[in-house]
Amino acid sequence: AKQDEEVAFAKYSQWCKNTQKTTDDDIKAEKRDEEELEAEIQQLTEDIRELKKQAEELDENVATWTQDKKAAAEVRGMERKDFTATLRDYTESETAIKGAIAELEKQGQGDDADSLLQVGSLSTVGEEAKARITAYLDAKARTGAGTKGLDGIKDMLNDLKAKFKTQLRDLEKKELEAKHDFEQLQQQLTNEIDGATQSRNRKKGAAESKGKRKGEAEGELASTKADLESDTKYLDDLKAECNVKANDFENRSKLRGDEIDALQKAVDILSSDDVSGAADKHLPSFVQRSSSFAQLRSAMFSPTQAKAQEYLLEQSSQINSQMLAQLSTLVSEDPFQKVKKLIKDMVVRLKEEANEEAEKSGWCNTELTTNERQRVRKTHQVEVLHSDIDELQAHISKLSQQIADEHAAIASIDEALTSATETRTAEAKKNAAAIQDAQGAQQAVKAALVILKDFYGKAKDAESFVDTRAKQEPETFDEPYKGMQSESTGVIGMLEVIQSDFTRLEADTKASEAAASDEFKEFESDSQVDKASKNVQIDNMEQERETKREELTQAKKSLDSTQKELSAALEYYDKLKPSCVSAGVDYQERTEMRAKEIQSLKETLKILNGEI
């Protein structure tokens, strides 16, 4: 029995060493994981901070470039407005000069004063030219003749005409260059904005992914710290329990040695000549007698035997031990040989039961501890997975709503662009018709002016037949008819005003068409840029949503697997409870009862040995 207990304790001691080593290895691994997770979290924090900083810088760049784009469009609008005004001035100046030259070509036959005055009133004509025109008109008014200085005026007007053509050509060339530079700048800014937007979205996506990983790492760190704390406590408790068991085994070994020595002394006493000799000499005669001699056998019952029986009955009643009660009966039947054997057998049996229950208790402690750690870990994992799944589902729902909003915004842009295109097409068609009408009207008025000016020029020089006949005939007319010269100036002037109005209408309509076309192109470009940006955002969000869906699927699989492991751990715990959890109290009671029984046996031996 002693050897069995030593073997059992050796197994328990080995279990303590193995479990302590395993737990210590787990603690070292958890500390290593803790350090790695803390380092990873710190790195992720720095990466997220840097990515957010870069994204903010890109946002600032996009805002700056967008403002630059808007400012360039405003400058371009002002340039276009200035070009339109200057173009109108040059066109009107060229038309006025052409009209004045046409009048001067008639060599004073036409009325060139109004045309020259119109040229002199132009803001595009220099002061020197205005002075020469004024001087020519003053001289013509004084002398009544318009031929003096006429060639000089014609040359000046031709020079002005050539000058305006050159300036007009330069103006249009400059306008084309400015438009080209503006479109290049707009395209460059658009490309930079698109590139920065895509880069910003990638960095924001990377920051969100790293933020997600940081959250997971923080959850893992919390779980690792909890496991580390639990394992550290378990190791401390295990060491304390193993030390207690070791001390208890040492005390039990010493006590068992003392007990065995006491039993051996009792056996030696019972085996001495004083006891066994007397038993051999007197007791066999009683054994061979019939039951009628029971009273005599009772009379031969020794006081030591009676005292031992009384003690055993008392102890069996106090600790409710059937074994001691049974032994008290046997003591009355055979106080020597059977008692010795029974004491030895009982001691052996008690030791075997103690060893078996100690081994079972150790196994139960191991299984319960391992199961508890498994249940705690799996429960925590299930809770974390549930939280992750809820967060992923909420994030996916948010992304889906954002994607839907972006699609709706793109549809609105397309609708607005379609409406603007229809309006622009109708407006362009209307402007083209107005320009064509203005050009046709100008040609018609020009033709009418040529006819009228030619007629009145010729009629002005007409001569009448000189009447040399007698004055007896009725009076008819003596002066040549030259047409309505006084009225003709008003008609021609009115037609020239109408021609100028149509010229202005053509210039204004062309300018308005150019401005509207530029405005539409800018709106179309901005719409395309906005659509491209939103499509990029949609692609990024769809990729992120697909990633989150994959993570959600994996999280659900992990949850299902972890839930099954937790269910298995709970089922195993239910199986352990009847034999280990509920038996914990019974084991303690049985251990105390067994100790009392062993103590009672020792006292009985002392009584039989005459020590009490």
C-alpha positions in Angstrom: 0.0 0.0 0.0 2.8 2.3 0.8 4.4 1.5 -2.5 1.1 2.1 -4.3 0.8 5.5 -2.6 4.4 6.4 -3.6 3.6 5.4 -7.2 0.4 7.5 -7.1 2.3 10.5 -5.7 5.1 10.0 -8.2 2.5 10.2 -11.0 1.0 13.3 -9.4 4.4 14.9 -8.9 5.2 14.2 -12.6 1.8 15.7 -13.6 2.7 18.8 -11.5 6.0 19.1 -13.3 4.5 18.6 -16.7 1.6 20.9 -16.1 3.8 23.6 -14.7 6.1 23.3 -17.7 3.2 23.4 -20.1 1.6 26.4 -18.3 5.0 28.1 -18.1 5.5 27.6 -21.8 2.0 29.0 -22.4 2.9 32.1 -20.3 6.1 32.6 -22.2 4.3 32.4 -25.5 1.5 34.7 -24.3 4.1 37.2 -23.1 5.8 37.0 -26.5 2.4 37.4 -28.2 1.7 40.4 -26.0 4.9 42.1 -26.9 4.4 41.4 -30.6 0.8 42.6 -30.5 1.8 45.8 -28.6 4.5 46.5 -31.2 2.1 45.8 -34.0 -0.6 48.1 -32.5 2.0 50.8 -32.1 3.2 50.4 -35.7 -0.4 50.3 -36.9 -1.2 53.5 -34.9 1.8 55.3 -36.5 0.9 54.0 -40.0 -2.8 55.2 -39.6 -1.6 58.6 -38.4 0.8 58.9 -41.3 -1.9 57.7 -43.8 -4.4 60.2 -42.4 -1.9 63.0 -42.6 -1.1 62.1 -46.2 -4.8 61.9 -47.0 -5.4 65.3 -45.4 -2.5 66.8 -47.4 -4.0 65.3 -50.6 -7.4 66.8 -49.6 -5.7 70.2 -49.2 -4.1 69.8 -52.6 -7.4 68.8 -54.2 -9.0 71.9 -52.6 -6.2 74.1 -53.8 -6.3 72.7 -57.4 -10.1 72.9 -57.4 -9.8 76.6 -56.4 -7.1 77.2 -59.0 -9.3 75.6 -61.6 -12.2 77.8 -60.6 -10.0 80.9 -60.6 -8.6 80.0 -64.0 -12.1 79.6 -65.3 -13.0 83.1 -63.9 -9.9 84.6 -65.5 -10.7 82.8 -68.7 -14.2 84.2 -68.6 -12.9 87.8 -68.2 -10.4 87.2 -71.0 -13.2 85.9 -73.2 -15.4 88.9 -72.3 -12.5 91.3 -73.1 -11.9 89.5 -76.4 -15.6 89.7 -77.4 -15.7 93.4 -76.6 -12.5 94.1 -78.5 -13.6 91.9 -81.4 -16.8 93.9 -81.6 -14.9 97.2 -81.5 -12.5 96.1 -84.3 -15.4 94.7 -86.4 -17.4 97.9 -86.0 -14.2 99.9 -86.8 -13.4 97.9 -89.9 -17.0 98.2 -91.1 -17.0 102.0 -90.5 -13.7 102.4 -92.3 -14.9 100.4 -95.2 -18.0 102.6 -95.5 -15.9 105.8 -95.3 -13.5 104.5 -98.0 -16.4 103.7 -100.2 -17.8 107.2 -99.8 -14.4 108.8 -100.5 -14.0 106.6 -103.7 -16.8 108.7 -105.2 -14.3 111.6 -105.4 -16.5 114.0 -103.4 -19.7 113.0 -105.2 -21.0 111.1 -102.1 -21.7 112.5 -98.7 -18.6 111.4 -96.9 -19.0 113.6 -93.9 -21.2 111.3 -91.9 -18.9 108.3 -92.6 -15.8 110.2 -91.6 -17.5 111.5 -88.4 -18.4 107.9 -87.5 -14.8 106.9 -88.0 -13.6 109.8 -85.9 -15.9 108.8 -83.1 -14.4 105.3 -82.8 -12.4 104.6 -79.7 -10.0 102.4 -81.7 -8.9 105.4 -83.9 -5.9 107.4 -82.6 -6.0 111.1 -81.8 -3.7 111.9 -84.8 -6.1 110.2 -87.2 -9.1 112.0 -85.6 -7.3 115.3 -86.0 -6.7 114.8 -89.7 -10.3 113.8 -90.3 -11.5 116.9 -88.4 -9.1 119.1 -90.4 -10.3 117.6 -93.7 -14.0 118.1 -92.9 -13.3 121.7 -91.8 -11.5 122.5 -95.0 -14.3 120.9 -97.0 -16.9 122.9 -95.2 -15.0 126.1 -95.8 -14.2 125.6 -99.5 -17.2 123.5 -100.4 -14.9 121.2 -102.2 -13.8 117.8 -101.0 -11.0 116.9 -103.2 -8.2 118.7 -101.4 -6.5 116.3 -99.0 -8.8 113.5 -100.1 -5.9 111.2 -101.1 -4.2 111.6 -97.8 -7.5 110.7 -96.0 -7.9 107.7 -98.2 -4.3 106.5 -97.4 -4.9 107.1 -93.7 -8.1 105.1 -93.8 -6.5 102.3 -95.8 -3.7 102.2 -93.3 -6.2 102.0 -90.4 -8.1 99.3 -92.3 -4.9 97.3 -92.7 -3.9 98.0 -89.1 -7.3 96.8 -87.8 -7.1 93.6 -89.9 -3.7 92.9 -88.4 -4.8 93.6 -84.9 -8.0 91.5 -85.5 -5.8 88.6 -86.7 -3.5 89.0 -83.8 -6.4 89.2 -81.4 -7.9 86.0 -82.7 -4.6 84.3 -82.6 -4.0 85.4 -79.0 -7.5 84.2 -78.2 -6.8 80.8 -79.6 -3.6 80.6 -77.7 -5.3 81.7 -74.5 -8.0 79.1 -75.0 -5.5 76.4 -75.7 -3.5 77.3 -72.6 -6.6 77.4 -70.5 -7.8 74.0 -71.8 -4.3 72.5 -71.1 -4.3 74.0 -67.6 -7.8 72.7 -66.9 -6.8 69.2 -68.1 -3.6 69.3 -66.1 -5.5 70.3 -62.9 -8.2 67.8 -63.7 -5.6 65.0 -64.0 -4.0 66.1 -60.8 -7.3 66.3 -58.9 -8.3 62.8 -60.2 -4.9 61.3 -59.3 -4.9 62.9 -55.9 -8.5 61.8 -55.3 -7.6 58.2 -56.2 -4.5 58.3 -54.0 -6.5 59.8 -51.2 -9.1 57.1 -51.5 -6.5 54.4 -51.5 -4.8 55.9 -48.4 -8.1 56.2 -46.6 -9.0 52.6 -47.5 -5.5 51.5 -46.2 -6.1 53.5 -43.1 -9.5 51.9 -42.5 -8.0 48.4 -43.1 -5.2 49.1 -40.7 -7.7 50.5 -38.3 -9.7 47.3 -38.6 -6.6 45.2 -38.0 -5.7 47.5 -35.1 -9.1 46.8 -33.5 -8.5 43.0 -34.0 -5.0 43.2 -32.6 -6.3 45.1 -29.6 -9.0 42.4 -29.1 -6.3 39.8 -29.4 -4.1 41.7 -27.0 -6.9 41.9 -24.4 -7.6 38.2 -24.8 -3.9 37.4 -24.5 -3.6 39.5 -21.4 -6.6 37.8 -19.9 -5.2 34.4 -20.8 -1.8 35.5 -19.4 -3.4 36.6 -16.1 -5.5 33.4 -15.9 -2.5 31.2 -16.7 -0.3 33.1 -14.2 -2.8 32.7 -11.5 -3.4 29.0 -12.4 0.4 28.4 -12.3 0.7 30.1 -8.9 -2.2 28.1 -7.6 -0.8 24.9 -9.1 2.5 25.4 -7.5 0.9 26.1 -4.2 -1.3 23.1 -4.5 1.6 20.8 -5.6 3.6 22.1 -2.7 0.8 21.4 -0.3 0.3 17.9 -1.8 4.1 17.3 -1.5 4.1 18.4 2.1 1.0 16.4 2.8 2.5 13.3 1.2 5.6 13.8 3.3 3.5 14.0 6.4 1.3 11.1 5.3 4.4 9.0 4.6 5.8 9.8 8.0 2.5 9.2 9.7 2.0 6.0 7.7 5.5 4.9 8.9 4.6 5.6 12.4 1.2 3.8 11.9 2.9 0.8 10.4 5.4 0.7 13.3 2.5 0.9 15.8 0.6 -1.9 13.9 3.7 -4.0 13.8 4.2 -3.6 17.6 0.5 -4.6 18.0 1.1 -7.7 15.9 4.2 -8.5 17.8 2.3 -8.3 21.1 -0.5 -10.4 19.8 2.0 -12.9 18.5 3.9 -13.2 21.8 3.7 -16.2 24.0 1.7 -14.3 26.6 -1.2 -13.8 24.2 -0.9 -16.4 21.5 0.2 -19.1 24.0 -2.7 -18.5 26.2 -5.0 -18.5 23.2 -3.6 -21.8 22.0 -4.0 -23.3 25.4 -7.4 -22.1 26.4 -9.4 -20.9 23.4 -9.5 -24.1 21.3 -11.6 -25.9 24.0 -14.1 -23.2 23.8 -14.2 -23.3 20.0 -15.0 -27.1 20.1 -17.8 -26.7 22.5 -21.4 -26.4 21.6 -23.4 -23.2 21.7 -24.6 -24.1 25.1 -21.3 -22.9 26.5 -21.8 -19.4 25.1 -22.0 -17.9 28.5 -18.7 -19.5 29.4 -17.1 -18.1 26.3 -18.4 -14.7 27.3 -16.9 -15.2 30.6 -13.6 -15.8 29.0 -13.9 -12.5 27.0 -10.9 -10.4 28.1 -11.3 -6.9 29.4 -9.0 -5.6 26.7 -11.2 -7.1 24.1 -14.3 -5.6 25.7 -12.6 -2.2 25.9 -11.6 -2.4 22.2 -15.1 -3.4 21.2 -16.6 -0.6 23.2 -14.3 2.0 21.7 -15.0 0.7 18.2 -18.8 0.9 18.7 -18.4 4.4 20.1 -16.3 5.6 17.2 -18.6 3.9 14.6 -21.5 5.7 16.0 -19.8 9.1 16.1 -18.4 9.0 12.5 -21.2 6.8 11.2 -18.7 4.1 10.0 -20.1 0.7 9.1 -16.6 -0.7 8.9 -15.8 0.1 12.5 -19.2 -1.3 13.6 -18.4 -4.5 11.7 -15.0 -4.7 13.2 -16.3 -4.4 16.7 -18.4 -7.5 16.2 -15.4 -9.4 14.8 -13.3 -8.3 17.8 -15.8 -10.1 20.1 -15.6 -13.3 18.0 -11.8 -13.4 17.6 -9.7 -11.0 19.5 -6.4 -12.1 18.1 -5.7 -13.7 14.7 -8.7 -12.3 12.9 -8.3 -8.9 14.5 -4.7 -8.8 13.4 -5.5 -9.8 9.8 -8.5 -7.5 9.7 -6.5 -4.5 10.9 -3.9 -5.2 8.3 -6.5 -5.6 5.5 -8.4 -2.6 6.5 -5.3 -0.4 6.6 -4.3 -1.7 3.2 -7.8 -1.1 1.8 -8.0 2.3 3.3 -4.6 3.2 1.7 -5.7 1.9 -1.7 -9.0 3.8 -1.5 -7.1 6.9 -0.5 -4.6 6.5 -3.4 -7.4 5.8 -5.9 -9.4 8.8 -4.8 -6.3 11.0 -4.8 -5.5 10.0 -8.3 -9.0 10.6 -9.4 -9.1 13.9 -7.6 -5.9 14.9 -9.4 -7.3 13.8 -12.7 -10.6 15.7 -12.0 -8.6 18.9 -11.1 -6.6 18.7 -14.3 -9.7 18.1 -16.5 -11.8 20.7 -14.8 -9.0 23.3 -15.0 -8.3 22.6 -18.6 -12.0 22.6 -19.4 -12.6 25.8 -17.6 -9.8 27.5 -19.5 -11.2 26.1 -22.7 -14.7 27.4 -21.9 -13.5 30.9 -20.9 -11.4 31.2 -24.0 -14.1 30.0 -26.4 -16.7 32.1 -24.7 -14.5 35.2 -25.1 -13.8 34.3 -28.8 -17.5 33.8 -29.5 -18.3 37.2 -27.9 -15.5 38.9 -30.0 -16.7 37.2 -33.2 -20.3 38.3 -32.5 -19.0 41.8 -32.1 -16.9 41.6 -35.3 -19.9 40.2 -37.3 -22.2 43.0 -36.1 -19.5 45.6 -36.9 -18.9 44.1 -40.4 -22.6 43.9 -41.2 -23.1 47.5 -40.2 -20.1 48.6 -42.2 -21.3 46.6 -45.3 -24.7 48.2 -44.9 -23.2 51.7 -44.7 -21.0 51.0 -47.8 -24.0 49.8 -49.8 -25.9 53.0 -48.9 -23.0 55.1 -49.9 -22.6 53.3 -53.2 -26.4 53.8 -53.9 -26.0 57.5 -53.1 -23.1 57.8 -55.4 -25.0 56.1 -58.2 -27.9 58.4 -57.6 -25.6 61.4 -57.8 -24.1 60.1 -61.1 -27.6 59.7 -62.5 -28.4 63.3 -61.4 -25.2 64.5 -63.2 -26.2 62.6 -66.4 -29.7 64.1 -66.2 -28.3 67.6 -65.7 -25.8 67.1 -68.5 -28.4 65.8 -70.9 -30.7 68.8 -70.2 -27.8 71.2 -70.6 -26.8 69.6 -73.9 -30.3 69.9 -75.2 -30.5 73.6 -74.1 -27.0 74.3 -75.6 -27.9 72.6 -78.9 -31.1 74.7 -79.2 -29.2 77.9 -78.2 -26.5 77.2 -80.7 -29.0 76.6 -83.4 -30.8 79.8 -82.5 -27.6 81.8 -82.5 -26.5 80.4 -85.8 -29.8 81.4 -87.4 -29.4 84.9 -85.9 -25.9 85.3 -87.2 -27.0 84.1 -90.7 -29.9 86.5 -90.6 -27.7 89.4 -89.5 -25.1 88.6 -92.3 -27.9 88.4 -94.9 -29.4 91.6 -93.7 -26.0 93.3 -93.8 -25.6 92.3 -97.4 -29.1 93.5 -98.3 -28.6 96.9 -96.7 -25.2 97.2 -98.2 -26.7 96.6 -101.7 -29.4 99.1 -101.0 -26.9 101.7 -99.9 -24.8 101.2 -103.1 -27.9 101.7 -105.3 -29.1 104.8 -103.4 -25.7 106.4 -103.2 -25.0 105.7 -106.9 -28.4 107.2 -107.9 -28.2 110.3 -105.8 -24.6 110.8 -106.9 -25.6 110.8 -110.5 -28.8 112.8 -110.0 -26.8 115.5 -108.3 -25.0 116.3 -111.5 -28.0 116.1 -113.9 -28.6 119.2 -116.2 -32.0 120.6 -117.5 -32.8 121.6 -121.1 -32.4 125.4 -121.5 -35.7 126.8 -122.8 -35.0 129.5 -125.5 -38.5 129.6 -126.8 -40.9 132.5 -126.2 -42.5 132.9 -122.9 -45.9 132.3 -124.4 -45.9 128.6 -123.4 -47.1 127.5 -120.0 -44.4 127.2 -117.3 -43.2 123.6 -116.6 -39.8 123.4 -114.9 -36.7 125.3 -115.5 -34.2 123.4 -113.1 -32.9 119.8 -113.5 -34.4 117.2 -111.1 -31.7 115.8 -108.9 -33.8 113.6 -106.7 -34.7 114.2 -103.1 -31.2 115.2 -102.1 -32.1 116.6 -98.8 -34.2 113.5 -97.8 -31.6 111.1 -99.3 -29.2 112.0 -96.5 -31.6 110.9 -93.9 -32.5 107.6 -95.7 -28.9 106.7 -96.3 -28.0 107.6 -92.8 -30.9 105.5 -91.5 -29.7 102.5 -93.6 -26.2 102.9 -92.4 -27.4 102.8 -88.8 -29.4 99.7 -89.6 -26.3 98.2 -91.2 -24.3 99.1 -88.1 -27.0 97.5 -85.9 -26.9 94.3 -87.9 -23.1 94.3 -87.7 -23.3 94.8 -83.9 -26.0 92.0 -83.7 -23.7 89.6 -85.6 -20.7 90.5 -83.3 -22.8 90.3 -80.1 -24.4 87.0 -81.1 -21.0 85.5 -82.0 -19.6 86.6 -78.7 -22.6 85.3 -76.8 -22.4 82.0 -78.7 -18.6 81.7 -77.9 -19.2 82.5 -74.2 -22.1 80.0 -73.9 -20.1 77.3 -75.7 -17.2 77.8 -73.3 -19.5 77.8 -70.3 -21.1 74.6 -71.6 -17.7 72.9 -72.2 -16.6 73.9 -68.7 -19.8 72.5 -67.2 -19.4 69.3 -69.3 -15.8 68.9 -68.3 -16.6 69.5 -64.6 -19.5 66.9 -64.9 -17.2 64.3 -66.4 -14.5 65.0 -63.7 -17.2 64.7 -61.0 -18.5 61.4 -62.6 -15.0 60.0 -62.9 -14.3 60.8 -59.3 -17.5 59.3 -58.1 -16.9 56.2 -60.2 -13.5 55.8 -58.6 -15.1 56.2 -55.2 -17.7 53.6 -56.1 -15.0 51.1 -57.3 -13.1 51.6 -54.1 -16.2 51.2 -51.9 -17.3 48.1 -53.9 -13.8 46.6 -53.5 -13.9 47.4 -49.7 -17.4 46.0 -49.5 -16.3 42.7 -51.2 -13.4 42.5 -48.8 -15.7 43.1 -45.8 -18.1 40.4 -47.2 -15.3 37.9 -47.4 -14.2 38.9 -43.8 -17.9 38.4 -42.7 -18.1 35.0 -44.3 -14.8 34.0 -42.6 -16.0 35.4 -39.3 -19.3 33.4 -39.5 -17.3 30.3 -40.3 -15.0 30.9 -37.3 -18.0 31.6 -35.1 -19.7 28.4 -36.2 -16.4 26.4 -35.5 -15.8 28.2 -32.2 -19.4 27.7 -31.1 -19.1 24.0 -31.8 -15.9 23.9 -29.7 -17.6 25.8 -26.9 -20.6 23.5 -27.1 -18.3 20.5 -26.9 -16.5 22.0 -23.9 -19.8 22.6 -22.1 -21.0 19.1 -22.9 -17.8 17.6 -21.5 -18.1 19.8 -18.4 -21.6 18.4 -17.9 -20.1 14.9 -18.1 -17.4 15.8 -15.5 -19.8 17.3 -13.0 -21.4 14.1 -11.7 -18.0 12.5 -10.9 -15.8 15.5 -10.3 -17.8 18.6 -9.4 -20.5 17.0 -7.2 -18.0 14.5 -5.9 -15.7 17.3 -4.6 -17.6 17.6 -1.3 -18.1 13.9 -1.0 -14.4 13.3 -1.5 -13.5 15.8 1.2 -16.0 14.1 3.6 -14.7 10.7 2.7 -11.1 11.8 3.2 -12.0 13.1 6.7 -14.0 10.0 7.5 -11.1 7.8 6.3 -8.7 9.7 8.5 -11.0 9.2 11.5 -11.3 5.5 10.7 -7.6 5.1 10.5 -7.2 7.0 13.8 -9.8 4.8 15.4 -7.9 1.7 14.2 -4.8 3.1 15.7 -6.6 3.7 19.0 -8.0 0.2 18.9 -4.6 -1.3 18.4 -3.4 0.8 21.4 -6.3 -0.7 23.4 -5.4 -4.2 22.3 -1.8 -3.5 23.1 -2.8 -2.4 26.6 -1.5 1.1 26.0 -4.9 2.7 26.9 
